[in-house]
Amino acid sequence: MSVAPGYFLLVLGAIVLVTGLYLLTSHTMRKDLLIGRLMLVYGVMMLILGTGMLVRVFPMMQGSSLSGAVMLATGAAMLYSGFEMVRM
């Protein structure tokens, strides 16, 4: 079994934490282009993770089917939101 999916999840978590700290410390939301691009990256990562959960690449997770489906829906919503933010 490969440890790559575990590292992928670790990197995703670190990126989300760093972005959250950045948003907490920023005083304006004029950086919509940067946030939109980050949403696109998160959306792609969520789609990859959701697909991996559905095809059982991550067998150590409980409820992989339901979690994978929710992850796919969240990833698609993030992609849509990111495209709208970048397009403006």
C-alpha positions in Angstrom: 0.0 0.0 0.0 1.3 3.4 -1.0 1.7 6.2 1.5 1.2 8.8 -1.2 -2.5 9.4 -0.5 -1.7 10.1 3.2 0.9 12.7 2.2 -1.6 14.2 -0.3 -4.2 14.6 2.6 -1.5 16.1 4.8 -0.6 18.6 2.2 -4.2 19.5 1.6 -4.7 20.0 5.3 -1.6 22.2 5.6 -2.7 24.4 2.6 -6.2 24.9 4.0 -4.7 25.9 7.4 -2.3 28.4 5.9 -5.1 29.9 3.8 -7.4 30.1 6.8 -4.7 32.0 8.7 -4.1 34.3 5.8 -7.8 35.1 5.5 -8.0 35.7 9.3 -5.1 38.2 9.2 -6.1 40.0 6.0 -8.0 43.2 6.5 -9.7 43.4 3.1 -11.2 41.0 0.7 -9.9 42.8 -2.3 -7.7 39.8 -3.1 -10.6 37.9 -4.8 -8.4 36.8 -7.6 -6.0 35.0 -5.2 -8.8 33.5 -3.3 -10.6 32.4 -6.5 -7.4 30.7 -7.7 -7.0 28.9 -4.4 -10.6 27.8 -4.6 -9.8 26.3 -8.0 -6.9 24.4 -6.5 -8.9 23.2 -3.6 -11.7 22.1 -5.9 -9.3 20.0 -8.0 -7.8 18.4 -4.9 -11.3 17.6 -3.5 -12.3 15.9 -6.8 -9.1 13.8 -6.7 -9.6 12.8 -3.1 -13.3 12.1 -3.6 -12.5 9.9 -6.6 -9.9 8.1 -4.5 -12.3 7.5 -1.7 -15.0 6.1 -4.1 -12.5 3.6 -5.7 -11.1 2.7 -2.3 -7.6 4.1 -2.7 -8.0 5.2 1.0 -9.2 1.9 2.6 -8.3 3.2 6.1 -11.2 5.7 6.1 -14.6 4.8 7.4 -17.6 5.4 5.2 -15.5 6.0 2.1 -18.5 6.0 -0.3 -20.5 8.6 1.5 -17.4 10.7 2.2 -16.2 10.4 -1.4 -19.6 11.5 -2.8 -19.7 14.5 -0.4 -16.1 15.4 -1.3 -16.9 15.3 -5.1 -19.9 17.6 -4.5 -17.8 20.0 -2.4 -15.0 19.9 -5.0 -17.5 20.8 -7.8 -19.0 23.6 -5.8 -15.5 25.0 -5.1 -14.6 24.9 -8.7 -17.7 26.7 -9.6 -17.1 29.3 -6.9 -13.5 29.7 -7.9 -14.4 30.2 -11.6 -16.9 32.9 -10.7 -14.4 34.7 -8.5 -11.6 34.6 -11.1 -14.0 35.6 -14.0 -15.1 38.9 -12.2 
